[in-house]
């Protein structure tokens, strides 16, 4: 999804919908992983800001 431009693009949205379809077909919920991903991305942004003196 990210390689397709993220959820704000048409291609990214299509990739996200495809991922959702696979998850539903397999009976898995990416909810917990999504929470961890969001926290990881947040911490990464904080670290990038500190590396560039933005903190």
C-alpha positions in Angstrom: 0.0 0.0 0.0 2.8 2.4 0.9 4.6 1.6 -2.4 1.4 2.5 -4.2 1.3 6.0 -2.7 -0.5 5.4 0.6 -4.2 5.4 1.3 -4.6 9.0 0.0 -4.1 7.7 -3.6 -6.4 5.6 -5.7 -3.8 2.9 -6.1 -3.0 2.9 -2.4 -6.7 2.6 -1.6 -7.0 -0.4 -3.9 -4.0 -2.0 -2.3 -5.6 -1.5 1.1 -8.9 -3.0 0.0 -7.0 -6.0 -1.4 -5.3 -6.4 1.9 -8.6 -6.3 3.7 -10.0 -8.9 1.4 -7.1 -11.3 2.1 -7.4 -10.7 5.9 -11.2 -11.4 5.8 -10.7 -14.5 3.7 -8.2 -15.8 6.2 -10.2 -14.8 9.2 -7.5 -12.6 10.7 -7.8 -9.2 12.3 -4.9 -6.8 11.7 -6.1 -4.5 14.5 -3.4 -5.3 17.1 -0.7 -5.1 14.4 -2.2 -1.8 13.2 -1.9 -0.3 16.7 1.8 -1.4 16.9 2.5 -0.1 13.4 0.9 3.3 14.3 3.0 3.5 17.5 6.2 2.5 15.6 5.6 5.1 12.9 4.9 7.8 15.5 8.2 7.0 17.4 10.1 6.9 14.1 8.8 10.4 13.2 9.8 11.6 16.7 13.3 10.2 16.2 13.5 11.8 12.7 12.6 15.1 14.1 15.2 14.9 16.8 17.8 13.9 14.2 17.0 17.1 12.2 16.7 19.3 15.3 13.0 19.7 15.1 12.2 18.4 18.5 
